[in-house]
Amino acid sequence: MADSTFWIAALTGGTAVVASWVTSRGNTRAARIQADTAALAQRAERLRDSRRTAYLDLIEQAHGIGELYWEVSAADRTGEARRRPEALHELAERERDEYGKLRRCVRVVELEGPAAVATAANALQKATGPFHRALSAMRSGDAEAAGRFDSAYRPFWQALTEFVDAARTALHEV
């Protein structure tokens, strides 16, 4: 009887040791998987936050330059003829500064990605070109330049809308 009790106790003890080892290994693996999942989630959230910031900065800058374009249109329509060249010169200087800020925002968006959003940001930047060329022509006295300036609004705002759509899609995919 003592022999079978010893073997039963040994078998039970061995089973307990093996079960403990299996459980410990499973817990370790589960903890590793949980830590990896948490790290991936944090990385995705940081990426989403940095992209959101870059996208919002570009949208804000685009609205700012859009307001400047409205000032140009107003100055051309309502300004005194003798003061108009001076006002347009001042607005052209501001446009140059605002364009520099817009370009910086576009570069940050290119860095943050993804490619579809970077492409939309570049299209938005290029949509400012007709305004710049028309403003230069307005300063030179071209009578038709104001019409070209005004016709640049729709493509500019459309490019901004397309950027916002691409940005929204990218943020939901992260």
Residue, then its C-alpha position, 0 to 999 in steps of 0.5 A: m500500500a505504501d508503494s502505490t501511495f508514493w507513486i500516486a503522490a509522485l504522479t500528482g506532484g509531477t502533474a501539478v508541476v507540469a500544469s504550473w509550468v504550462t500555465s506559467r508559460g501561457n500567462t507569460r505569452a498572454a502578457r507578451i501579446q497584451a503588451d505588444t497589442a497595447a504598444l501597437a495601439q499607442r503607436a497608432e494613436r500617436l500617429r493619428d494625433s500627429r497626423r491630425t495636428a499636421y492636417l489641421d495646421l494645413i487646413e487652418q493655413a489654407h483658410g488664412i490664405g483664403e481670407l487674404y485672397w478675399e482682402v485682395s478682391a475687396a481691395d481691387r474692387t473697392g479701393e481708391a484708384r490712387r491707393r490701389p497699387e500700394a494696397l496690392h503691393e502690401l497684400a502681395e507681400r502678405e501673400r508671400d509670407e502666408y504662402g511660405k507658411l502654407r508650403r511648410c504645412v504641406r511639407v509636414v503633411e508630406l512627412e506624416g503621410p499617407a501618400a493620398v493625403a500628401t498628393a491632396a496637400n500638394a494639389l492645394q498648394k498648387a491651387t494658390g498659383p493662379f491667385h499669385r499670377a493674377l495678383s502679379a498681373m493686377r499689380s502690373g495694371d492688367a485689366e483682366a487679372a481681377g477676373r482671373f483672380d476671382s475665377a481661382y476661388r472655386p478650384f482653391w476651395q475644391a482642392l481644400t475640400e479634397f484635402v479634407d476628404a483625404a485627411r478624414t479617410a487617412l485618420h479613420e484608417v490608422 
